[in-house]
Amino acid sequence: MRATVHAGEKLDFDGVITDIYDKKNGALQFVVKDVKVLRQGELVCDVHSVMVIRA
C-alpha cells in the first residue's frame, strides 16, 4: 500500500490480465491479474493476484 485510504473515498481500479498458463498437463489453469488502485489519478495501491482454476 502506498497511501492511506479512508471509507467513502472514490477509487478507480485499472486491471489487466498479465498471464495465463497451465500446469499438471492442463489440469490446473492459472490467471494472473495486476490491478492499479488510483485516487484522483494518484496511485494508492498495486494488487497482484493469481486465480487457480481446476479443469
Beta strands, then each sheet from edge to edge (+ up, - down):
strand 1: 12-23
strand 2: 28-39
strand 3: 42-54
sheet 1: 1+ 2- 3+
end
